[in-house]
Protein backbone atom coordinates (compact mmCIF):
# COMPACT_ATOMS: atom_id res chain seq x y z
CA UNK A 1 0.00 0.00 0.00
CA UNK A 2 1.24 3.54 -0.68
CA UNK A 3 2.37 5.71 2.21
CA UNK A 4 4.05 9.07 2.85
CA UNK A 5 7.60 7.70 2.96
CA UNK A 6 8.82 9.66 -0.07
CA UNK A 7 6.88 12.78 0.91
CA UNK A 8 8.39 12.74 4.41
CA UNK A 9 11.89 12.43 2.98
CA UNK A 10 11.28 15.38 0.65
CA UNK A 11 9.79 17.51 3.45
CA UNK A 12 12.85 16.74 5.57
CA UNK A 13 14.97 18.30 2.81
CA UNK A 14 13.17 21.61 3.26
CA UNK A 15 10.41 21.43 0.65
CA UNK A 16 7.03 22.52 1.95
CA UNK A 17 4.59 21.79 -0.87
CA UNK A 18 4.71 18.52 -2.80
CA UNK A 19 2.39 17.70 -5.68
CA UNK A 20 1.80 14.10 -6.69
CA UNK A 21 0.98 13.62 -10.38
CA UNK A 22 -0.64 10.77 -12.29
CA UNK A 23 -2.87 10.23 -15.32
CA UNK A 24 -5.81 8.12 -16.48
CA UNK A 25 -6.91 7.00 -19.92
CA UNK A 26 -3.52 6.33 -21.41
CA UNK A 27 -4.61 3.09 -23.09
CA UNK A 28 -8.16 4.09 -24.07
CA UNK A 29 -9.35 4.30 -27.66
CA UNK A 30 -11.63 7.27 -27.05
CA UNK A 31 -11.36 10.67 -25.45
CA UNK A 32 -8.61 12.61 -23.69
CA UNK A 33 -5.91 11.49 -21.34
CA UNK A 34 -6.67 13.15 -17.98
CA UNK A 35 -4.03 14.01 -15.40
CA UNK A 36 -4.34 15.22 -11.83
CA UNK A 37 -2.02 16.86 -9.33
CA UNK A 38 -2.70 16.58 -5.60
CA UNK A 39 -0.91 18.44 -2.82
CA UNK A 40 -1.21 17.57 0.87
CA UNK A 41 0.06 19.80 3.67
CA UNK A 42 3.33 19.02 5.42
CA UNK A 43 1.39 18.74 8.69
CA UNK A 44 -0.85 16.03 7.21
CA UNK A 45 2.17 14.21 5.76
CA UNK A 46 4.05 14.23 9.09
CA UNK A 47 1.05 13.92 11.39
CA UNK A 48 -0.86 10.91 12.64
CA UNK A 49 -2.19 9.02 9.63
CA UNK A 50 -5.92 9.52 9.16
CA UNK A 51 -8.10 6.43 8.72
CA UNK A 52 -9.26 7.45 5.24
CA UNK A 53 -5.65 7.76 4.06
CA UNK A 54 -5.24 4.05 4.78
CA UNK A 55 -7.79 3.40 2.00
CA UNK A 56 -5.91 5.30 -0.71
CA UNK A 57 -4.32 3.06 -3.32
CA UNK A 58 -3.66 2.82 -7.04
CA UNK A 59 -7.03 3.76 -8.58
CA UNK A 60 -7.05 0.57 -10.66
CA UNK A 61 -7.11 -1.48 -7.45
CA UNK A 62 -10.13 0.33 -5.96
CA UNK A 63 -13.80 -0.16 -6.78
CA UNK A 64 -15.67 2.70 -8.54
CA UNK A 65 -17.77 3.33 -5.43
CA UNK A 66 -14.73 3.63 -3.17
CA UNK A 67 -12.97 5.84 -5.73
CA UNK A 68 -15.87 8.30 -5.61
CA UNK A 69 -15.80 8.40 -1.80
CA UNK A 70 -12.04 8.87 -1.67
CA UNK A 71 -12.11 11.54 -4.38
CA UNK A 72 -14.45 13.64 -2.22
CA UNK A 73 -12.20 13.19 0.83
CA UNK A 74 -9.11 14.12 -1.19
CA UNK A 75 -10.79 17.31 -2.43
CA UNK A 76 -11.80 18.22 1.14
CA UNK A 77 -8.49 17.52 2.87
CA UNK A 78 -5.87 18.40 0.24
CA UNK A 79 -4.17 21.79 0.06
CA UNK A 80 -4.69 21.99 -3.71
CA UNK A 81 -5.82 19.87 -6.65
CA UNK A 82 -5.28 20.48 -10.36
CA UNK A 83 -6.67 18.80 -13.46
CA UNK A 84 -5.11 18.75 -16.91
CA UNK A 85 -6.05 17.04 -20.15
CA UNK A 86 -4.70 16.32 -23.61
CA UNK A 87 -7.31 15.75 -26.29
CA UNK A 88 -7.57 12.80 -28.65
CA UNK A 89 -6.38 15.13 -31.45
CA UNK A 90 -3.30 16.07 -29.42
CA UNK A 91 -2.66 12.40 -28.67
CA UNK A 92 -2.77 11.64 -32.40
CA UNK A 93 -0.44 14.57 -33.13
CA UNK A 94 2.23 14.02 -30.47
CA UNK A 95 1.63 10.38 -29.37
CA UNK A 96 0.30 9.26 -26.00
CA UNK A 97 3.69 9.38 -24.26
CA UNK A 98 4.15 13.12 -24.82
CA UNK A 99 0.44 13.87 -24.51
CA UNK A 100 0.42 12.31 -21.03
CA UNK A 101 3.29 14.57 -20.01
CA UNK A 102 1.47 17.59 -21.42
CA UNK A 103 -1.65 16.70 -19.42
CA UNK A 104 0.45 16.41 -16.24
CA UNK A 105 2.06 19.80 -16.85
CA UNK A 106 -1.37 21.35 -17.30
CA UNK A 107 -2.57 19.66 -14.11
CA UNK A 108 0.01 21.12 -11.75
CA UNK A 109 -0.04 24.50 -13.51
CA UNK A 110 -3.80 24.69 -12.83
CA UNK A 111 -3.37 24.29 -9.07
CA UNK A 112 -4.49 27.16 -6.85
CA UNK A 113 -1.21 26.86 -4.90
CA UNK A 114 2.18 26.50 -6.54
CA UNK A 115 4.11 23.36 -5.51
CA UNK A 116 7.84 23.49 -4.95
CA UNK A 117 8.41 19.77 -5.62
CA UNK A 118 6.80 17.23 -7.96
CA UNK A 119 6.35 13.51 -7.36
CA UNK A 120 5.60 12.01 -10.77
CA UNK A 121 4.29 8.56 -11.60
CA UNK A 122 6.54 6.91 -14.18
CA UNK A 123 8.99 9.10 -16.07
CA UNK A 124 10.41 12.53 -15.35
CA UNK A 125 8.70 15.55 -16.86
CA UNK A 126 10.92 17.28 -19.41
CA UNK A 127 11.16 21.07 -19.74
CA UNK A 128 9.79 21.64 -16.24
CA UNK A 129 11.72 24.01 -13.97
CA UNK A 130 10.75 22.25 -10.74
CA UNK A 131 12.63 19.82 -8.51
CA UNK A 132 11.02 16.45 -9.08
CA UNK A 133 11.26 12.72 -8.42
CA UNK A 134 9.89 10.10 -10.80
CA UNK A 135 8.57 6.91 -9.26
CA UNK A 136 7.82 3.89 -11.46
CA UNK A 137 4.52 2.45 -10.19
CA UNK A 138 4.34 5.51 -7.99
CA UNK A 139 0.60 5.08 -7.47
CA UNK A 140 1.46 1.97 -5.45
CA UNK A 141 4.17 3.72 -3.41
CA UNK A 142 3.18 7.33 -2.74
CA UNK A 143 -0.13 8.51 -1.27
CA UNK A 144 0.15 11.81 -3.15
CA UNK A 145 0.52 10.03 -6.50
CA UNK A 146 -2.18 7.48 -5.63
CA UNK A 147 -4.53 10.33 -4.70
CA UNK A 148 -3.79 11.96 -8.06
CA UNK A 149 -4.55 8.67 -9.81
CA UNK A 150 -7.94 8.54 -8.05
CA UNK A 151 -8.85 12.13 -8.98
CA UNK A 152 -7.76 11.59 -12.60
CA UNK A 153 -9.70 8.33 -12.89
CA UNK A 154 -12.88 9.66 -11.30
CA UNK A 155 -12.75 12.82 -13.44
CA UNK A 156 -12.31 10.85 -16.65
CA UNK A 157 -14.94 8.23 -15.79
CA UNK A 158 -17.50 10.95 -15.09
CA UNK A 159 -16.64 12.52 -18.43
CA UNK A 160 -17.15 9.21 -20.23
CA UNK A 161 -20.60 8.84 -18.67
CA UNK A 162 -21.59 12.27 -19.95
CA UNK A 163 -20.14 11.64 -23.40
CA UNK A 164 -22.07 8.37 -23.59
CA UNK A 165 -25.21 10.51 -23.89
CA UNK A 166 -23.70 12.33 -26.87
CA UNK A 167 -21.95 9.46 -28.67
CA UNK A 168 -24.50 6.73 -28.22
CA UNK A 169 -23.92 3.13 -29.19
CA UNK A 170 -20.32 2.76 -27.95
CA UNK A 171 -21.20 1.87 -24.31
CA UNK A 172 -18.79 4.52 -23.02
CA UNK A 173 -20.41 4.55 -19.57
CA UNK A 174 -19.41 0.89 -19.24
CA UNK A 175 -16.07 0.65 -21.04
CA UNK A 176 -14.88 4.23 -20.29
CA UNK A 177 -13.45 4.42 -23.80
CA UNK A 178 -11.23 1.35 -23.51
CA UNK A 179 -11.01 -1.38 -26.12
CA UNK A 180 -13.53 -3.92 -24.92
CA UNK A 181 -15.09 -6.34 -27.35
CA UNK A 182 -18.33 -4.38 -27.12
CA UNK A 183 -16.50 -1.18 -28.03
CA UNK A 184 -14.75 -2.77 -31.01
CA UNK A 185 -18.04 -4.23 -32.24
CA UNK A 186 -19.58 -0.75 -32.09
CA UNK A 187 -16.66 0.67 -34.06
CA UNK A 188 -17.19 -1.98 -36.73
CA UNK A 189 -20.86 -1.06 -36.94
CA UNK A 190 -20.82 2.72 -36.45
CA UNK A 191 -17.26 3.76 -37.29
CA UNK A 192 -15.11 6.09 -35.16
CA UNK A 193 -16.32 9.41 -33.75
CA UNK A 194 -14.45 12.71 -33.76
CA UNK A 195 -13.16 11.86 -30.26
CA UNK A 196 -11.70 8.46 -31.11
CA UNK A 197 -7.90 8.33 -31.28
CA UNK A 198 -7.22 7.85 -34.98
CA UNK A 199 -3.60 6.82 -34.36
CA UNK A 200 -4.80 3.80 -32.35
CA UNK A 201 -5.92 0.46 -33.74
CA UNK A 202 -9.68 0.95 -33.91
CA UNK A 203 -10.37 -2.30 -35.75
CA UNK A 204 -9.63 -4.64 -32.88
CA UNK A 205 -8.06 -8.06 -33.06
CA UNK A 206 -9.06 -10.19 -35.99
Secondary structure, 3 states (H helix, E strand, C coil): CCECHHHHHHHHCCCCCEEEEEEECCCCCECCEEEEEEEECHHHHHCCCCHHHHHCCCHHHCCHHHHHHHHHHHHHHCCEEEEEEECHHHHHHHHHHHHHHHHHHHHHHCCCCCCCEEEEECCCCCCCCCCEEEECCHHHCEHHHHHHHHHHHHHHHHHHHHHHHHCCCCCHHHHCCCCCHHHHHHHHHHCCCCCECCCCCCCCCC
